[in-house]
Amino acid sequence: MTVSHWQRAEQQERKVDFLVVGAGLAGCSAAYFAKELHKREVVITEARDVALGASGRNAGFMISGLDTYYHRAIEEYGHDVAREVWGMSLLSFSHWRSFIDSGPIDVPLDDCGSLLLAETQAEAQELELAARALDADKIDIEYYSRDPLQRGYHAAIEQPLDAGVQPYLLVKSIMAQCGAELIANNEMYRLEQEGDCVRVYTRKFIFKAQYVLLCTNAFSPLIDPYFIGKVAPTRAQCLVTEPIDHVPVPYCGYSDYGYMYYRSTFDGRFLLGGGRQHFREDEGDTTEDRVNPKVQAYLDDYLRKYFPDVKAPVAHRWSGIMGFSCDGLPLVGTLPGRPRIGFAVGFTGHGLALAGATVERAVDKLITGRHAGAVDASRLS
Ligand SMILES: Cc1cc2nc3c(=O)[nH]c(=O)nc-3n(C[C@H](O)[C@H](O)[C@H](O)COP(=O)(O)OP(=O)(O)OC[C@H]3O[C@@H](n4cnc5c(N)ncnc54)[C@H](O)[C@@H]3O)c2cc1C
């Protein structure tokens, strides 16, 4: 984005203490921690409005852990990191629950647990290894060597502490409680640190901020070249049916290594998402909010194959853009040579699992310089 000479006449200079860019799940909860724990005056600038990005479009699965099976996470990141990140999801859930309990908005939450299902025998073997690793770390799960749903899956892991939430209302509720001023329809297009102050150019204001935290997830590579190659926009798509008279999966259900996901909505419909793994060229590296008929046709076929009892027609289809990090873990840090500009991005399809604990660390790192542990971006260097 740019601003023309004519439009510039309307821009006002404004001093702020702590400026958050992006009013999604990450930005609104970061604002809360900056205000509550660090006593900062916080303003959020948002290109559109609250929760219009991935945060208001996701499936609402609060599923512990990362986007890979637990034994694979141990292999890839090491045991300490895998355990630490698992703990971060439990902490994030407790943050979401506190917001839901104390907020002014009624946010539907279903303590239904999650069910991770295997679509093939090979995936079933992976699930068994994951279950053993989870058991060894005394994480509360149940392993099924058969399909508990009797729908043609091969094995399953149930995680009883997981839940399904109405994600859009959750973010609205956090926004209402975070104590920050929101400036919507105010895209940021440039930022630069000058001494201890950051100049942030937005459509309506030129801010002079003490601290800036970028919570811009998939859009981060458009903001600063630092993020190119570190955060990749990745499109995800869902559909929801007309109301049905039964609950096909009484859990947050997911399968095919997490690529497919399904649940009942709070208004009695069936939600199905995923399919992008078969159309990577179309769905990767795009910030375009558009449904792809090929992905939607795949979802239709999947619905017919695994849920033939769901006969109601599809009522609505949508897409959203996720920010995938280059190594699968969220990224927390400050921009090189610009220690007053922090970031908490790259939730890799797991913002509801990890954003709460991650942004808490991001705010702390920006203000105190403390290392952010497993999610600290210094690991990339
Ligand atoms: C279809 C779909 C299903 C998903 N399902 C799940 C799930 O079940 N469970 C789960 O944990 N995760 C899921 N995710 C991922 C989850 O939604 C994200 O991890 C999470 O919402 C990330 O939150 P965020 O605040 O970082 O990003 P966003 O919600 O995308 O917020 C970023 C905000 O920054 C704003 N912004 C960007 N650039 C600028 C700028 N220059 N100036 C001002 N503002 C700017 C954007 O407008 C946006 O509002 C899903 C995602 C999608 C799309």
The ligand as an ORCA input file, in Angstrom:
! r2SCAN-3c Opt
* xyz 0 1
  C      -9.881    -22.028      7.245
  C      -8.951    -22.007      8.428
  C      -9.082    -22.970      9.423
  C      -8.240    -22.929     10.550
  N      -8.511    -23.777     11.580
  C      -7.812    -23.649     12.736
  C      -8.176    -24.396     13.889
  O      -9.173    -25.109     13.893
  N      -7.409    -24.273     15.006
  C      -6.328    -23.429     15.060
  O      -5.642    -23.386     16.088
  N      -6.012    -22.671     13.996
  C      -6.728    -22.741     12.854
  N      -6.426    -21.935     11.783
  C      -5.315    -20.997     11.936
  C      -5.688    -19.807     12.832
  O      -6.851    -19.191     12.320
  C      -4.512    -18.826     12.856
  O      -3.353    -19.492     13.343
  C      -4.771    -17.633     13.761
  O      -6.015    -17.058     13.487
  C      -3.663    -16.601     13.568
  O      -4.031    -15.430     14.236
  P      -3.286    -14.069     13.884
  O      -3.904    -13.028     14.753
  O      -1.828    -14.273     13.957
  O      -3.613    -13.823     12.335
  P      -4.856    -13.120     11.608
  O      -6.136    -13.486     12.253
  O      -4.733    -13.380     10.161
  O      -4.636    -11.588     11.912
  C      -3.674    -10.797     11.253
  C      -4.283     -9.415     11.139
  O      -3.293     -8.505     10.684
  C      -3.931     -7.558      9.838
  N      -2.903     -6.922      9.005
  C      -2.086     -7.520      8.129
  N      -1.267     -6.615      7.542
  C      -1.585     -5.408      8.104
  C      -1.094     -4.080      7.913
  N      -0.134     -3.815      7.040
  N      -1.633     -3.073      8.651
  C      -2.620     -3.333      9.565
  N      -3.135     -4.584      9.769
  C      -2.613     -5.615      9.056
  C      -4.901     -8.412      9.034
  O      -5.922     -7.630      8.442
  C      -5.418     -9.374     10.098
  O      -6.594     -8.888     10.724
  C      -7.217    -21.954     10.644
  C      -7.083    -20.998      9.632
  C      -7.945    -21.003      8.545
  C      -7.790    -19.943      7.498
*
